[in-house]
């Protein structure tokens, strides 16, 4: 419980003084949901009141540089400019607090040595775009700065194609559509993203491939690549991804009875297409659905679905 002398003080100022850190660091902790007042997340400019209890979680330090680790990689394509990797569900892309090792970057450093783009720094070498820990599928990795810049420009100009497959709770009203809703940090839970009025523009196109028992099987194509974009957009329609407990999934009897199979959102980055940074040739790669996803389709009555759809 705070002292009476701290009543009226801004939360970030109080945390900075108590923890012996800078005010900006305290503000960042608050924005990331690592500071709570009476068990609730609040804004950094919250004014302390008599009787408030403030708890702070200081994350483990992030290493100055990611280290190589010998880990298996499913490499779909590789040349001296780039590589395409099929990331498994459960693997984090790059080191961060809570995941300092065992990431895709650690494995890439072991495989590629120093041959990775340095544009995103020593913690994210070669990483042009990301997918969430529990999302499986294809990622392109840049080996040179020139390749990185080219791929990043293609993403920014919507010439880099990214198609996903997903299973969502319930059945959408329309068989296809475009979700155009801005995304930003959640106003209360700073670990989450949300549809917010002043968020960054975000657009996702979807098409129902099959209407199954309890769920729809979707093909999705990104126009933008905001953090958690597909998860937030589908949740905003009232149809969260199966297994996505962060954005409203994981609550149905089917999900609860197959919790060990789901282990997070049911989302797979199936297809990517882009112009090769050096040759300009169009490169297209497709990843089969992982075993857990195929098994869920079978359990939902989608045994006759063709892999090509």
Secondary structure as GFF3:
##gff-version 3
##sequence-region A 1 309
A	DSSP	three_ten_helix	4	6	.	.	.	ID=ss1
A	DSSP	alpha_helix	11	19	.	.	.	ID=ss2
A	DSSP	alpha_helix	23	31	.	.	.	ID=ss3
A	DSSP	beta_strand	35	37	.	.	.	ID=ss4
A	DSSP	beta_strand	40	41	.	.	.	ID=ss5
A	DSSP	beta_strand	54	56	.	.	.	ID=ss6
A	DSSP	beta_strand	75	78	.	.	.	ID=ss7
A	DSSP	beta_strand	82	87	.	.	.	ID=ss8
A	DSSP	alpha_helix	104	112	.	.	.	ID=ss9
A	DSSP	beta_strand	136	142	.	.	.	ID=ss10
A	DSSP	alpha_helix	145	156	.	.	.	ID=ss11
A	DSSP	beta_strand	161	169	.	.	.	ID=ss12
A	DSSP	beta_strand	176	180	.	.	.	ID=ss13
A	DSSP	beta_strand	183	185	.	.	.	ID=ss14
A	DSSP	beta_strand	193	195	.	.	.	ID=ss15
A	DSSP	beta_strand	203	211	.	.	.	ID=ss16
A	DSSP	beta_strand	215	222	.	.	.	ID=ss17
A	DSSP	alpha_helix	229	236	.	.	.	ID=ss18
A	DSSP	three_ten_helix	245	247	.	.	.	ID=ss19
A	DSSP	alpha_helix	253	257	.	.	.	ID=ss20
A	DSSP	alpha_helix	259	262	.	.	.	ID=ss21
A	DSSP	beta_strand	267	275	.	.	.	ID=ss22
A	DSSP	beta_strand	282	286	.	.	.	ID=ss23
A	DSSP	alpha_helix	291	299	.	.	.	ID=ss24
###
